[in-house]
């Protein structure tokens, strides 16, 4: 049977779509598509309804599946979209 869950590409797609299937995570991705790079604090301020621990959980899910990347500058962690990953699985979000 083709499309077996043993296929790494299929497993990757499932992780990405599962992460993007949650409304807050989808909002985060849409925000980062427009803002390019934001700290966790800035993301929280723009969403203004997500608790810090919940936001951290959402950002971890997005980084674990490869949709969001983190860079560090001093004490700040900045989040940005991994364009290759988003272009592969959800190009409509980049418009």
C-alpha positions in Angstrom: 0.0 0.0 0.0 1.4 3.4 -0.9 1.2 6.2 1.6 2.1 4.0 4.5 2.8 5.8 7.8 6.3 4.5 7.5 6.9 7.2 4.9 8.8 10.1 6.6 7.2 12.6 4.3 3.8 11.5 5.3 4.6 11.6 9.0 6.0 15.1 8.5 2.8 16.2 6.7 0.7 14.8 9.5 2.6 16.7 12.2 2.4 20.0 10.2 -1.3 19.7 9.5 -2.1 18.6 13.0 -0.2 21.7 14.3 -1.9 24.0 11.9 -5.3 22.5 12.7 -5.5 24.3 16.0 -6.9 27.8 15.7 -4.4 29.6 17.9 -1.4 28.0 16.2 -2.9 28.9 12.8 -3.2 32.5 14.0 0.4 32.5 15.1 1.5 31.3 11.7 -0.6 33.9 9.9 0.8 36.6 12.2 4.4 35.5 11.6 3.8 35.4 7.8 3.0 39.1 8.0 5.5 40.3 10.7 8.4 38.1 9.6 9.9 37.8 13.2 8.5 38.3 16.6 9.4 37.5 20.2 7.1 35.4 22.3 6.0 38.5 24.2 5.2 40.3 20.9 3.1 37.4 19.7 1.2 37.3 23.0 0.5 41.0 22.8 -0.8 40.8 19.3 -3.0 37.8 20.1 -4.0 39.3 23.4 -5.9 36.3 24.6 -3.3 33.7 25.2 -1.6 33.0 28.5 2.2 32.7 28.4 2.4 29.0 29.2 -0.2 28.2 26.6 1.5 30.4 24.0 4.8 28.6 24.8 3.1 25.2 24.2 1.7 26.4 20.9 5.1 27.7 19.8 6.8 24.4 20.8 4.3 22.5 18.6 5.0 24.8 15.7 8.8 24.5 16.1 8.6 20.7 16.6 6.9 20.2 13.3 9.3 22.6 11.6 6.9 25.4 10.6 8.5 27.9 13.0 12.2 28.5 13.6 13.7 30.2 16.7 16.7 32.5 16.8 18.3 34.0 19.9 19.5 37.6 20.4 20.6 38.4 23.9 17.9 37.2 26.2 15.2 37.3 23.6 14.0 34.4 21.4 12.6 35.4 18.1 10.2 33.2 16.1 9.9 33.2 12.4 8.3 31.1 9.7 10.3 28.4 8.0 9.3 29.4 4.5 10.4 26.1 2.9 8.2 24.1 5.2 5.2 26.4 4.8 5.7 26.6 1.1 5.7 22.8 0.9 2.6 22.1 3.1 0.5 25.3 3.3 1.6 27.8 0.6 -1.8 29.6 0.8 -0.8 31.0 4.2 2.2 32.8 2.7 0.0 35.1 0.5 
